[in-house]
């Protein structure tokens, strides 16, 4: 066991493998939300060792300057933490500093994850293995969603709660870390219902992550997997229909509809009519299942209950106004709305502690960027992912199709859900896969990946052919012209 553990810890790809493969364990322990931050520490140390001690040249992803500019603007927001944004109420600066620090560490950690995953060689971590691990997390999410549907009231105390002081536990906003649950109980349809959330703390994070991970389940488990992996992927995709509907997650529904339309368009553009037919057949099966089951009633009820629309619209308006007031660096952290959408006089009371003062920046990554980093910071953030989607738009390999789709879906979720945390980490890993796949297509190996060998351009495949060694060429020429057509004399092996 020690030998296996030592070998695993010495392997360059162990932090990413531990992060993805061990995600259910981190969730049970209550540390899943910040596990990518913890594992970013050994990643950063190994990057330093590669560059300083081993002289290994580190590469940067295309468009990385845009991301660095965003990080600079984000850090500059520290200067405006003490200001009160228009339309918001005053709050303790100490709370803002804690929130700002946690967000900055998260942004820094996902940056290290991007650089580390992108600088791993094909021998250290093949692209297919990374895609397979992302698909494995998608299976975890589906299983957690099914558990949330079957037992929405299940909850337990994580080991983290045993080491965190009781006073600090009361001050923590995210109680889901200390008390993980299969589902998040909310009153959306008029009665309390459980919305699947495991292995995450919130249903919105569950839906966001599931959509970003499903393309890799199709690529690595279904398209390039073994027969058993294909059966597992097919079962996971079919079973996921139930928790997807029960999540009442409209953003997830819209993203999945967009994903199907995007895949159908790319397949039709390439003339892959057989795959397009299979996609249409799968959609027909999904439609029949929804219409013939009570799932249709849930979708209809969710469409008529949009209580959060007014809150999102009002807080987004405040975020836009505040971004115009501080367009360069924003206000550093989130703020609380003065009153509600109906009246500025409405606020928390003893009978209704949740009334009024909604958080500006909690209803979408775009809203968060506008209030915390202003128009300039939001532009650099959006430009980085938009540049990645545009640069790799012509990548027709399965990695290219899935990676670009993930980047595009992140823009859909940006309107409704915050991405800081696991969703942004998964998006960065998709960016790293696109980056590495493009580099491999430009300089292919003699033994290319099965998912890219068929799509590699002819001019690139020609470079992958191993030329005949010069000594063999000279020997063959000597045989053809030696002794006026007589067979050449046989040489001793040692002389040759």
N, C-alpha and C positions, 0 to 999 in steps of 0.2 A: 504493500500500500504506500509506503514512504517513497519507493522508487517511482511508482506511477504518479504520485502527487508532485514529486520533484520535477519529473519530466514535463508534466502539464504546466507547472509554474514557470519553467524555463522556456517554454514555447512562446514565440513572439505574439501569437494570436490569442493567448489565453485570456486577456482582459475582455475582449469582445465576446469570445465564446462563453465566458463566465457570466457576462452581463445578459446575454440573450438566452442561453440554454438554462441558466439558473433563475430565470425571472420569477417563477412561482415560489421558489424558496425565499427570494428577497421580499416578495409580497407577504408571505406568511410571517416573516421576521419583522415586518413593518418598516423596512429600509429601501423598498423598491423605488420610491420617488427620488431618492438621492444616490442610488447605487451607481448610476453612470458618472456622478460627480466623484465618488470614492475611487472608482476604477480609472478615472481620468488621471489620477496621480501616478500610478505605475506607467500609464501610457506616455505621460509627459516625460517621465524619467528615462524611458527607453528611447524616446525621440531625441532627448539630449545626448544619451549615450551613443546612439547611431551617428549623430552629427559630430560630436566633439571627440569621443574616444575612438570610434571606428572609422571616422572620416567618410561616412556614408552621406551622399548628397540627398537632402530632403526636397521633395517636390511640393509645389503649392497648386491647389486646384484652379482651374480657369475662373476668372472673376473674383478671386479671393480678395483683391484690393477693395472691392465693394463691401465685402463683409468686414474687413478691417476698419473701413471708414464708419460703418454702422457701430462697431464696438467702441470706436473713439467718441462718437456722438453719445452713445449710451452712457459711457463713463463720465462725460462732461455734464450729464444731467444731475450729478451729485451737487453741482453748484446751485441748483434751483430747488433743492428739497425743502428748504425752509419757507418757500413762497406758497401763498394760498392762491390757487388757480381760480379764475372767474367762474361763478356758479357752483362753487364747492364750499364745504365747511372746513374750518381749521381742525387739525389733528396733531397729535404729538409727533415731533420731528424724529424722536427715537424710534418710533414704530416705522416710519418711512425709511430710516437708515437700515433697519433690519431687513425690510422687504427689498430695498434696493440692493443690498449686499447679496442676498440669496439669489436674486434674479441675475446679477452680474456673474456670480459664480456659475450659475447654470449655463449662461451664454458662453462663458469661457470653457466649461467642460465639454459642451457639444462641439466647440471649435477644435479642441484636442482630439475628440473622437473622429471628426472629419479628417484631420491631418493624419492620424494614426492609421485609420482604416485605408486611407488612400495611399499611404506609403508602404503598406505591407505588400510583399511580392506575391506572385502567383504560387510560389513554392511555400511561402509562410502561411498564407490563407487564400486558397483559390476563390475566385468569384462565385463559383457554384456553391461552395461551402457557406460563404457569407449569406448568399440568397437563401440557402437551405435553413440557416439559423433564423433568419427573419420570417420565413414561412413557418418555422416551428413556433415562434412567438404568436403567429396568427392562430395556430391550433390552440395554444394556451388560452388566447382571448375567446375563441369560440367555446371551449370547454367551460371557461368562467362564466360566459353568457348563459349557457345552458343551466349551470348551477344556479344562477341568479333567477332564472325563470322557475325552476323546480322548487327552490327554497329561498324566497326573497328576504326572509327574516333572519337567516343564519348570520351570525356575527361572533367574533371571538376576540380575545385580547392578545395582541402581538407581544413577543418577548421584549420589544423595544420599550413597552410601557413599564417593564420591571426595572429599567435602569434610568428612565427619565423621572426627575423629581415631580412630585404631585403638583406643586405650584406651577411648574413650567408646563405640565400637561393641561392645566386649566387655561393657560395663556395661548396655547397652540391653536391656530385657526384650523389646521387640517387634522381633525380628530380621526379621520379614516386611516391614517398611518398607525395609530395606536390601537384602533379597533377595526380591523379589516372586515368587510362584509361581502356577501355575494351580490348584493343589489343595493341601490340607493332608493330609499323610500321617499316618494314625493307625491303631491296631490295635484295632478295635472288634469285628469279627466273628471274631477269632482269628488273622487274617493281616493284614499291613499293606495298607491300601487308601487310595486317594486320594479325598478328599472335596472337591468343587468349592469354591473360595473366591474366585477372581478376579472382579471387580477389588478385592477386599478382602483382608485378611490372614488372616482366620479364617472357617471354614465357618459358624459360628454367626452371625457378622455378615452373611455372604452370604445365609443363609436369612431372617434377620430383615429385612434391607433389601428382599429380593425380595418378600416378602409385603406390606410397606408401600408398595411402588411399583407393584405390579400393578394396583390399582384405578385409578390414573391412566393406565395403559396402556389400560385398557378405556374410560375416559371420553374422553380426548383423542385417542387414535389409532383406536379402533374405533368408538365411538359418534358422534364428531364429526369424524373424519378423512376424508381423501379415499379414493378406492378403493384407491390404492396403499398408503396408511397402514393401511387395514383389512386388507389382505392381509399386510402386515408384522406387525401386531399379532396376527392369527390364527396366523401361522406361529410367532411367538415364544411364544405361549401353548401351542401344541401341542408345540413342541420342548422347552419348559421342563420337561415331564414327566420326561424322562430325567435331567437333573441334579438335579431335586428329589428323585427317588428315590435316586439315587446319593449324595446328600449325607448320607443316613442321619440327617436332621435331624427328629427327632420333633416338636419345637416348631413347625417349619414345616408339617409335615403337619397338626397339630391346628389351627393358625391358618387354613390354607386350607380345611379342612372347616368351620370356624366361618364363614369368609367366604362360602362357598357357601350355607350355611344362612341367614345373615343376608340376603344378596341375594335368595334365594328368598322369604323372609318379607316383605321390603319390597315386592317385585314383586307378590306375592299380595295384600298389603294394599291396594295401589293398583289392583288389577284388571288388571294387565298380564300377561294370560294368555299372550300370544304370546311375550313375553320370557321368561316363566317356562318355557314349553315349550322354547325354545332353550337355556336353562340346563340343563334336565334332559337334553336331547339331548347337550349337550356333556359332561355327567357320564357319560352312558352310553358315549360314545366313549372317554373317559379310562379308564373301568373295563375296557372291552374291551382297550385297549392294554396295560394293566397285567397283566391275566389271561393274555393271549396271548403275553407276552414274559417274559424272565427277571427283569423288574422285580418280579414277585410274590415270587420267592424272596428277593430282597434285603429286601423289606418284612417277610417272615416271620422272616428271620434277625435283623433289627434288633429286632423285637418281643421276641425271646428273649434278647437280649444287652443288659442294662441295668446294666453295671458302674458307671456314674456315679450311679445312683440313691442308693446308700448314701452316697456322698460328698456329694451335694447335700443329702440329708436331714440328715446330721450337721452340716455347716457351717451350714445354715439354723437348726438348733436352737441352735447357738452364737450366731448373729446375733440370734435372738430373745431369748436370755438376756442378751446384752450390751446390747440395746436396753432391756430392763427395768432394767438396772443404771444406764444413763445415758439416760433417756427423752427428755430435752429437746433435747440437741445431739449425742448419740451420742459416738463416739470419733474423729471427724474423718477417719479413713482406715481402710483395710482392716487386718486382722490375720491372723496365722497360727495355725492350730489346734495345740493341744498334742497331738502324737501323731496317731492316726488314729481312725476310727470303731470299730476293734476294741480298741485299747490306746493309752493315753497315752504308753507307753514307746517307741512306734515313731517313728523320726525319720530324717532324711537320714544316709546313710553314704557311704563312699568307693565302695562297690560299687553303691549305689542312691541317687543324689543326689536323686531325685524322691520318695522314700518319705516319707510323713508330712508334717506341717506344711502342709496344704493351706490356701489363702487363703480367709479368710472375707470374702465380698463379691464373689467372682469367679464365682459361680454364680447370677446373676440380678440384675436391677436392684433388685428388692424387698429382696433380701439385702444388697445394697450400701447401700441407703438406711438399713436398720435399723442396720448397724454404723457407718456414717459420720455419719448425721444423727439417729439415734434415732427414737422413735415419732412425735414431733412433726414432724420434718422429712419423714419418710415420708408422714405424713398430708397435709401441704400439697402435696407432689409429686403424690400420687394424686388429691387433691381438685381440682387444677388441670385435669388431663385429664378427670377424671370430670365436672366442671362443663361443660367444652366439649362432651363427647358428649351430655350431657343438654340443654344449651341449644339445640343445633342438631339435635336428634333429629327435629324436624318438617320439616326442610329436605328436600323431596322432589326437588330438582334433582339431576342427576348429581354435581355438586360436593358437595352435602350428603350423598348416599349414600356416596360414596367417602371423604370426609373423616371422617365419623363412624365408618365401618368401620375406617379407619386408627387412630383413637384407641382404639377397642375392642380391636383386635388388639394394640396396645401393652401392654395389660394381660395378655394371654396370654403374650407373650414376657417380660414382667417377672418371671415366676416362674423362668425358666430362663436368660435371657441378659441381660448388661449392655447398657444402651442408651446409655451415654456415648459420644459420637462421632457417626458418620454416621447410625445409626438414630434418635437423638434429633433430629438436624438435619432428617431427612426428616419426622419427626412434627411438628416445629414448622412446617414449610412447609405441611403439611396443615392445621394449626390456622389458619395465616394465610389459606389459601384459604377455609376455612369462615367465618372472620371477614369477609373481604372480600365473599364471596358474600352473606352475610346483610345487610351494609350496602348492597349493590347492589339487593337485593330490596326493601329499605325505601325506597330512593331510586333508582328505575330511570332509565336513560338513554333518550332518544328512540330510540336504536338499541341494544337490549339484546343480550346474548350469546345466541347460538342455543341454547346448552345450558340457558338459564334462561328464555327468552321464553315457552315453552309452559307452564312451571310457575309463572309469575309470577301472583299473585292479581289478580283483575279490578280491585279497588280500586286496586292499584298501577299497572296498565296504563293506567287512566284518567288518572292524573297524567302519564303519558308522552306523551299526546296534546298536540301543540302548538296552543294556542288561536289563533283568528283575531286578527290585529292590530287594535287599536281603530280605526285610521283606516279600514280596510276595512269594518268594521262600520258606522261612521257614514256612509260613502259609500253603502253599500247601503241604509240607512234613508232617506237623502235621496232616492234614486232612487224608493223606494216611495211617498213622501208628497209629492214635489215637484210643483208646478204643476198641482194637481187632476187628476192622472193623465196629464198631458202629459209627454213625455220631457224629462228635465232637460237644461239647456244644457250643451254640452261645454266643459270648461275647458281652458285651456292647460296643457300638461304642466308647465311651469315653475311656474305658480301652484299646481297641485296638489302 
